[in-house]
Amino acid sequence: MPYSLSRRPNHSVEISGHLEPAAVHEERGHILRSMRSTARVPGFRPGKAPTQVLQARFAEEITSELKEHLAERIWQEVVEGEDDLRPLTSPRVTEAELEPDGGFRLIAELETRPLFELPAVEGLTLPESSIDVGEAEVTEEIEKLRGEQAMWEPADDAEAEDGVLVEAEVHATFPDGGGEPFSDDHAHFHLGSEALFPEISEALQGARVGDERVAERRIAEDHTDENLRGKRIEYRIKVNGLKRQVLPPVDDELAKGLGLESLEQLRERISGAIESRKHAERRSMWRRALLDQLSAALDANELPRSVVHAALDEDMHRFAYSMAMRGVDLESEDVNWQEISAKLEPGARRKAMDTLILEQLADEWQIEVPEEEVDAYVRGEAARLGAPAAEHKATLAREGKLEGIRDAARLAAVVDRLIRSAGGEEST
């Protein structure tokens, strides 16, 4: 056997390989014969240049190609001889040397998929979670729909209070520095709304048209802009108008305005949507509970680096995208990427652990996802995008995303089996 393996605690393996001079000579011969048929050497017809000339003229290229071929030869021996080796990465060559006696020596390392000792699936438990839909929940959703269908009527003779829409001019300054003053001559504040800073909502209570009010708040210490953290911002607000919300009645007309036939049908539709959401939330909670039990005795700090880095890169890209959508300059010196990475790393490690556990179970249970399930998912996605299903599937395959869909479906099937094993319902 031309190699030996040294397994390390951090799920990496060092490959020490050696080939005898005869094997090196044989491989060199293959390279030279292949090169002779294509090489262009002045003074010789194609394919007729002597070996000595080729070796002298292309010495560097031959040596480089020879090392690659010999390293690949050793790696093939490893793959064929080690049934339990589960590589996560390609071998990274640290040494590849042709020896004075004509032999070849290789040292390479790679990360391997860990094989966890997991608790028995039969002993897993699920937290209680009801998916019953109460009448109060349906009523709450209907009230939200009423708010979306509401009309706003002038109420300039009233006083501002929760529920009233205030039209105002706003001038903001930063008494402690750190930010540039700004103004908005057409600001709208819905008093009592969760989206409105409570300091502004409180300052405007009881205000009439023509009144001026002052509100002050302190910016959070974890704000993305370091210059603004903990600083005060002062708003000077002039009330230009008030509007009161007029809600539509809860009747069949409300339902018809939403494309349904009756109020009863609207309630049924809302109840079904709430139940579906609760199913999804319960499944997510059960998934987390099961994976926490499976990983309770495992150390997330001992995971393969490549898996953690991949999960962290994905989270960093997602975080950067959300920042860009909020208008944050990603190139700004105020964005501390090292700090952001440190905050995201624990979650990335947990996600990496989850994936490795589910993949191990998928292998043990020999779970395969039928292609028709993948096609059904692709058809649904294509319908949402308004694209032909076959064309969309071809696009996903071309972009390398189709395999990701298969992998996600496979791991979802593992979660379904875990839930059933713990006595829960399969996802709907």
N, C-alpha and C positions, 0 to 999 in steps of 0.2 A: 504494500500500500504506500503510494508516494506522498502521503500527507499524515498529519496528526492534528487533532483538534484540542484546543484548550478552552473550556467553558468558564465564563466569568459570572460573578453574582449579578451584574447589571444587565443580564440577558444579552451579552455579546459573546462572540466566539472568535478566537484567534486561530487562523489556519496556517500551519507551518508545512510547506510543501517542498519536495525535492525530486528532481528528475535526473536520471543517470545520463552521462554523456551520449550514450547510444540513442536515447529518446530525443535529445536535443538535436543531434546530428540528423535524425530522421525528419524532424519538423523543419529544420533549416533546408533540407533537400526539397521538401514540398514547396516551400516559399520560393526557392530559387527556380524550380521548374515552372511555377506559375508566373513568376516575374519574367522569365526568359521569353515566354510567348507574347508578352505585351510591351516589354521595355524597348525603347528606342535609343540605340547606342550608335553614335557617329562611327562610320567605317564598317558597320556590320548590318547585314540584312536582318529584318525582324525575325526573332527566334533563333538567331545564329550566334549571338554574342557568347563568348566563353564564360564559364562560371567564375573564373578568377577576375575577369573584367567587371562582371555584374557585382561581385562582392566588393571590389574596390570602388566602383562608381556609386553604388547605392548602399554603402556600409551602414550608414545611420538609419535609413529606412528599413533595411533588413533586420537590424538589431531590434528596432522598436516593434516591428510586426512580429518578430520571433518571440519576444517577451510576452506580447499580448496572447499569441497562440498557446504558448506554454502555460501561462496563467489560466487560460480558459480550459486547457486540458486537465490541469489539476482540479479546477472547480467542477468539471464534469465528473471526475472521479469522486469528489465529495458528494455531489448530488446523488449519484448512483449508489454510493456506499453508506449513506446516512439516512435511513428511512425516517428517523425521528427529528431531523433537522428542519426547522420551520423558519426560513429566512424572512425577515422583514425588509431588509435592505440588500442591495447588491454588494458583493465583496469590495472593500476599499483596500487597495494594495498599498502597503507601507514600504515593502522592500521587494524588488524583483531584480535579481543579479545573475548574470552568467558567470560561473565560477572558472578559475584558471584551468581546471582539469576538463572543462567542457560541459560540466553539469549545470543545473539551473536551480536556484533557491528562491522561494517565494514566502513572504509573510503578508497575510491579509486579515482583515477583520470585518465582521458584519454583525448586525443585530438580529436576534431571533425572537420569534413570538413566544412569550412566556406561556407555560402550562401551569395554570393555577390549581391549587387544591381547594375546590369549592365545596361548600356544605351541601348536604342532600337536598334536592329540590323538594322532596316530599315534606320537609320540615319548615318550609317557608310559609309565612302568614301574610295576610292582607289587612290593612286598616279598614275600619268600617267607613262606608261612604254611601249616602243615599242619592239616588237619581230621580226620586219622586219630584214632580213639579207641583208646587203649591199655587193656589189661586192668587195669592199676593204677588208672586213672581210674574205671573201673566199680567196682572194689573199694572205692575211697575213698568213692564215693557210697553204696554199700551200707552202709559203716560209719557214715555219717551217718544213714542210715535206722535202723540198729540203735540208735543213740544216741537217736533220737526215740521209738523203741518200748521203750526200756529201762525197767526198774523200779528203784526206789530202796529198798534194805533197810537197816535200822538197823545201824550198825557202831560202837556207842559204846565198844567195848573196843579199838578200833584207834587209830592215830595218823593225823593229817591228812596227806595227800599228794596229788599231782596225780591228778585223777579223782574225788576224794572231795568230797561235798557237805557243807559246814559250815553248821549252823544256829547263829546267834549273835545276841547283843545288841551294838549298835554305838553308840558315842557319839563324835561328831566335833567338833573345835574348830579354830579358826584362830589359832595362836600369834602370827602377824604382823598380826592384824586383817583387816578387809575383808569378813568374812562372819559370819553368825549360827550359833552351835552348833546341831547337830541330832542326833537319836537315831532308832534303828530297833531295836525289840525283837524283830523277826522277820526279820532279814536272812538271806539265803542266798548262800553263796559257793561256786561250782564251781571248785575249785582247778585251775589250769592252763588255764582257759578264756581265750580271747583277749579276752572281754568284761570280764574281771576285771583291775583294776589290778595290775600285777606286784608292787608293793610290798606289797599285802595278801596276795597269794598266797604270797609269800616269807615274810612274817611268821607265817603260819599253818602253815607246814610243820612237821610233828612234834607239833602241838598235840593234846591230849587233851580229853575232855569236862571242863569245869570250869576249864580253863586260861584265862588272860587274856593277850592279846598286844597290842602297840602297833605300829602301822604309820604311816609318814609319807611323804607324797609332795608334790611341788611342782606347782602348777597351771601349765598352759601359758601362755606369754607372749601367745598370740593368743586367749585366752579371750574370749568375747563380753562378759563383765562386766569392765570395766576395773579395778574395785576388787579383783578376785581374781587378776589376772595376776601370775604369779611368786610368789604367796603360798604358804606351807606349810599343809597340812591334816593334822591328827593324828587317827588313829582308835584308840580303845580298844575292843578286841573281846573279849567273853567267849563262849567256846565252850559252847553248850548241847546240841549233838548232832552226830553224824556219821552220814552215810549213804553206802553204797557202791553204785555202779551195777551192775546185773546185766543184761547184754546178752542178747538172744535169739539163738539159734543161726542161722547162715546156712543156711537150708533152705527147703523149699517152704512151710512154715508161716509163715515171715516174709513170703513173697510173698502168701500167702492173706490175711494180716492187712492187706495193702495193696490188696486187691481183685483180685489177679491169681491165675492158676491154678498157676504153678510158679516156681521160682527161675530157670529158664532164661528164662521170659517176662519176669521182673523185670529180668534182665541186658539183654535185648534192648531193653526199654523205656528203661532208663537209658542204654544206648549211643546210642539214637536221640535222646534228649534232649540228651546231651552233644554229639553231632554237630550238631544244630540250633543249639545255643548257639555252637559254634565257627564255623559258617557265619555267624551274625550278627556275631560278634566280628571275623571276617576281613573281612566286608563293611565294617564300620565302620572298620577299620584301612585298608583299601584306599581307602575314600572320603576319609579324612583325607590319605593319601599323595598321591592324585590332585589334590585341591584345593590341597595345599601346592605341588605342582609347577606347577599352573596359576597360582597367585598369587605365585610366587617373585619376580617382577619388579614386583609391584604394591605400592603403599604404602597400608596400612590406615588411615593417618592422614589420607588425602585422600578418604575416603568421604563421601558426602552425610550431613549431620548428622541428617536425619530418619530415615534407615535405622539409623544407630548408636543414636540415642535410642530407637527402637522396640525394637531388640534388647536394649538395656540395661534398659529398663522391664520387659520380659518376664523377664529374669534377676533383676531386683530383686524383682519380685512372687514369683517362685519361691523366692528366698532368704528373703524375709519369711515365706512360708508355712511353710517348713521350720523357721524359728526359732519361729514360733507353735506348731507341733506339738511342739516341745521345751519349751514352757512359757515362752519368753522374752517379757517384756513389751515389745512393739514401741514403746510410747510412752515407755519409760524413757530418761532422759538418758544412760545408760551405752551405749546403742546408737548408735554413730557412723555414721549413714547416709552421710555424705560419704566416710568412709574405706571403707565397704563398696562404695560406687559406684565408687571409684577402683580397687579390687581387681578388680571385675567387668568394668570397661570393656574391658581388652584382649581378654578372651574374647568380649565382645559385638561388638567390632569384627571379630574373626575370623569369628564367626557371620554378621555382616552381609555380609562379603566373600564367604563361601561362597554365601549365598543369591543375591547379585547375579551371581556367575559362573554358577551353575546356571540362573538365569532367563535369562541371555543365551544360553547354549547351547540352552535349551529353545526360545527364539524362533528362533534360527538353524536348528535342526533341525526346527522346526515340530512339536514333540511335543505331542500332545493325548492326554488320558487318556480311554479309553472309559468311558461312564457305567456300564457293567456292572461295571467294576472298583470304582468308587465304591460301587455298590450292594452288591457283595460285602463290602467293608469295613464298610459300615453294618450289613449283616445279621449279620456276626460280632460287632460291638460290641453290637447289640441283643440277640443271644443271651446274651452275657455279663451284660447288665443285666436279662434276663428281660422285655424289652419287645417289642411287635410291631415288625417292621422298618419298615413304612410310617410308623407313628407316630413312631418314633425319627428317621427321616429328616426328617419334617416338623418335629420339635423342633429338629434341628440347623440346618435351613434358617431357622427362625424366629429362632434365636439367632445367626445369621450365621456358623455354624461349618462349614457344608457346603462353602463355597468354600475354606476353609482345608484341608479334607480333599482337595479336588481339587488344590489347589496343591502339597500335600505329595506326593501321588501322582505329579504331573507331575515334580517335582524328583527323586523316587526313580527314575523312568524314565530321567532324564538320567544319574544315577549308574550305573544298570545298563548303559547304552550306553557310558559311559566305561570301565567295567570290561571289557566285551567288547572294546572298541577296544584296550585295553592287554593283551589276551590272557588275561583272567581269566574265571572262570565267572560266569554270571548268578546273582543271588541266588535261593535256593530258599525 
